Amino acid sequence: KYTKFSIFYYWINSLGQKISICNRSENVAIPSGKENKTATISYNHTIPPLENTSSTGTYYCDVKWNDIQKMGKGVFVLARGTGYVETSYGWEILVTLTCLLAALSITATALLLWKRK
């Protein structure tokens, strides 16, 4: 009874609309000696690269048997136009530190020359 089931992949966009991605039917054979036991099978589904920012939403999968339906928790995907850009302050810190050290060096040199006179 539970060896035949269907898997449905879909997403719900920002307007609350349910949009189907794909579905597939499975027929799993039960190995000898494993009858009447609970089993877990993982199925992976890869989403192709998102085309634009309107692909933002929560992605789900449903599994349906004859009289039972189970829904996954969902995964929220935020699609951005430019992607993630790591901010780097390396050059700014280096230039600031160099300027600070140069100013301290000039000040120290001026104080030494002034005290010498």
C-alpha atoms as a printed R data frame, in Angstrom:
    type eleno elety resid chain resno      x      y       z
1   ATOM     1    CA   LYS     A     1  0.000  0.000   0.000
2   ATOM     2    CA   TYR     A     2  2.793  2.477   0.852
3   ATOM     3    CA   THR     A     3  5.304  1.461  -1.803
4   ATOM     4    CA   LYS     A     4  3.636  3.564  -4.521
5   ATOM     5    CA   PHE     A     5  3.613  7.319  -3.989
6   ATOM     6    CA   SER     A     6  4.072 10.626  -5.780
7   ATOM     7    CA   ILE     A     7  6.416 13.517  -4.971
8   ATOM     8    CA   PHE     A     8  5.403 17.060  -5.916
9   ATOM     9    CA   TYR     A     9  7.830 20.017  -5.908
10  ATOM    10    CA   TYR     A    10  6.429 23.545  -5.939
11  ATOM    11    CA   TRP     A    11  7.008 27.043  -4.602
12  ATOM    12    CA   ILE     A    12  4.821 29.781  -3.230
13  ATOM    13    CA   ASN     A    13  5.733 33.228  -4.510
14  ATOM    14    CA   SER     A    14  5.396 36.589  -2.746
15  ATOM    15    CA   LEU     A    15  1.771 36.868  -3.934
16  ATOM    16    CA   GLY     A    16  0.871 33.552  -2.278
17  ATOM    17    CA   GLN     A    17  0.487 31.706  -5.574
18  ATOM    18    CA   LYS     A    18  1.412 28.000  -5.686
19  ATOM    19    CA   ILE     A    19  3.614 27.324  -8.727
20  ATOM    20    CA   SER     A    20  4.424 23.733  -9.683
21  ATOM    21    CA   ILE     A    21  8.055 22.898 -10.469
22  ATOM    22    CA   CYS     A    22  7.856 19.168 -11.196
23  ATOM    23    CA   ASN     A    23  6.500 15.888  -9.886
24  ATOM    24    CA   ARG     A    24  7.392 12.238 -10.098
25  ATOM    25    CA   SER     A    25  5.924  8.874  -9.191
26  ATOM    26    CA   GLU     A    26  7.841  6.274  -7.217
27  ATOM    27    CA   ASN     A    27  7.353  2.546  -6.764
28  ATOM    28    CA   VAL     A    28  9.743  1.271  -4.088
29  ATOM    29    CA   ALA     A    29 10.384 -2.452  -3.762
30  ATOM    30    CA   ILE     A    30 10.505 -3.776  -0.196
31  ATOM    31    CA   PRO     A    31 13.567 -5.952   0.449
32  ATOM    32    CA   SER     A    32 12.968 -9.393   1.889
33  ATOM    33    CA   GLY     A    33 12.810 -9.310   5.690
34  ATOM    34    CA   LYS     A    34 11.982 -5.567   5.825
35  ATOM    35    CA   GLU     A    35  8.205 -5.920   5.569
36  ATOM    36    CA   ASN     A    36  6.077 -4.083   8.177
37  ATOM    37    CA   LYS     A    37  8.976 -1.843   9.247
38  ATOM    38    CA   THR     A    38  9.332  1.916   8.990
39  ATOM    39    CA   ALA     A    39 11.793  3.081   6.359
40  ATOM    40    CA   THR     A    40 13.123  6.488   5.372
41  ATOM    41    CA   ILE     A    41 14.300  7.301   1.863
42  ATOM    42    CA   SER     A    42 15.855 10.626   0.894
43  ATOM    43    CA   TYR     A    43 15.218 12.208  -2.487
44  ATOM    44    CA   ASN     A    44 17.285 15.161  -3.670
45  ATOM    45    CA   HIS     A    45 15.973 17.806  -6.005
46  ATOM    46    CA   THR     A    46 18.216 20.483  -7.476
47  ATOM    47    CA   ILE     A    47 16.732 23.809  -8.463
48  ATOM    48    CA   PRO     A    48 18.332 25.261 -11.617
49  ATOM    49    CA   PRO     A    49 19.858 28.756 -11.375
50  ATOM    50    CA   LEU     A    50 17.137 31.292 -10.682
51  ATOM    51    CA   GLU     A    51 16.424 33.564 -13.629
52  ATOM    52    CA   ASN     A    52 15.373 36.709 -11.806
53  ATOM    53    CA   THR     A    53 14.400 38.155  -8.441
54  ATOM    54    CA   SER     A    54 10.765 37.110  -8.899
55  ATOM    55    CA   SER     A    55 11.898 33.554  -8.050
56  ATOM    56    CA   THR     A    56 11.988 34.569  -4.379
57  ATOM    57    CA   GLY     A    57  9.655 32.464  -2.287
58  ATOM    58    CA   THR     A    58  9.326 29.331  -0.180
59  ATOM    59    CA   TYR     A    59  9.979 26.024  -1.941
60  ATOM    60    CA   TYR     A    60  8.154 22.860  -0.774
61  ATOM    61    CA   CYS     A    61  7.706 19.198  -1.541
62  ATOM    62    CA   ASP     A    62  4.632 17.067  -0.915
63  ATOM    63    CA   VAL     A    63  4.430 13.287  -0.823
64  ATOM    64    CA   LYS     A    64  1.078 11.672  -1.555
65  ATOM    65    CA   TRP     A    65  0.032  8.069  -0.995
66  ATOM    66    CA   ASN     A    66 -3.471  6.783  -1.718
67  ATOM    67    CA   ASP     A    67 -5.086  8.355   1.338
68  ATOM    68    CA   ILE     A    68 -2.229 10.267   3.010
69  ATOM    69    CA   GLN     A    69 -0.470 13.525   2.141
70  ATOM    70    CA   LYS     A    70  2.657 14.844   3.897
71  ATOM    71    CA   MET     A    71  4.074 18.320   3.316
72  ATOM    72    CA   GLY     A    72  7.690 19.343   3.872
73  ATOM    73    CA   LYS     A    73  8.697 22.288   6.060
74  ATOM    74    CA   GLY     A    74  9.798 24.349   3.078
75  ATOM    75    CA   VAL     A    75 12.952 26.282   2.291
76  ATOM    76    CA   PHE     A    76 12.876 30.049   1.797
77  ATOM    77    CA   VAL     A    77 14.995 31.255  -1.139
78  ATOM    78    CA   LEU     A    78 15.832 34.940  -1.602
79  ATOM    79    CA   ALA     A    79 16.846 35.704  -5.189
80  ATOM    80    CA   ARG     A    80 18.837 38.908  -5.629
81  ATOM    81    CA   GLY     A    81 19.932 40.577  -8.835
82  ATOM    82    CA   THR     A    82 23.591 41.056  -7.957
83  ATOM    83    CA   GLY     A    83 24.160 38.127  -5.636
84  ATOM    84    CA   TYR     A    84 26.088 38.275  -2.422
85  ATOM    85    CA   VAL     A    85 29.059 40.629  -2.474
86  ATOM    86    CA   GLU     A    86 31.497 40.385   0.407
87  ATOM    87    CA   THR     A    87 32.562 43.824   1.582
88  ATOM    88    CA   SER     A    88 36.283 44.208   2.039
89  ATOM    89    CA   TYR     A    89 37.866 47.014   4.052
90  ATOM    90    CA   GLY     A    90 41.454 45.758   3.605
91  ATOM    91    CA   TRP     A    91 42.703 48.644   1.454
92  ATOM    92    CA   GLU     A    92 40.958 51.311   3.526
93  ATOM    93    CA   ILE     A    93 42.503 49.988   6.745
94  ATOM    94    CA   LEU     A    94 45.968 49.772   5.144
95  ATOM    95    CA   VAL     A    95 45.839 53.364   3.813
96  ATOM    96    CA   THR     A    96 44.516 54.704   7.138
97  ATOM    97    CA   LEU     A    97 47.219 52.904   9.126
98  ATOM    98    CA   THR     A    98 49.954 54.114   6.745
99  ATOM    99    CA   CYS     A    99 48.756 57.735   6.986
100 ATOM   100    CA   LEU     A   100 48.556 57.524  10.786
101 ATOM   101    CA   LEU     A   101 52.081 56.099  11.052
102 ATOM   102    CA   ALA     A   102 53.416 58.750   8.634
103 ATOM   103    CA   ALA     A   103 51.797 61.543  10.679
104 ATOM   104    CA   LEU     A   104 53.241 60.134  13.929
105 ATOM   105    CA   SER     A   105 56.673 59.800  12.333
106 ATOM   106    CA   ILE     A   106 56.657 63.398  11.073
107 ATOM   107    CA   THR     A   107 55.441 64.657  14.478
108 ATOM   108    CA   ALA     A   108 58.124 62.693  16.356
109 ATOM   109    CA   THR     A   109 60.846 63.936  14.009
110 ATOM   110    CA   ALA     A   110 59.660 67.544  14.403
111 ATOM   111    CA   LEU     A   111 59.626 67.229  18.219
112 ATOM   112    CA   LEU     A   112 63.150 65.766  18.263
113 ATOM   113    CA   LEU     A   113 64.493 68.558  16.043
114 ATOM   114    CA   TRP     A   114 62.708 71.239  18.103
115 ATOM   115    CA   LYS     A   115 64.016 69.832  21.413
116 ATOM   116    CA   ARG     A   116 67.568 69.654  20.002
117 ATOM   117    CA   LYS     A   117 67.628 73.385  19.320
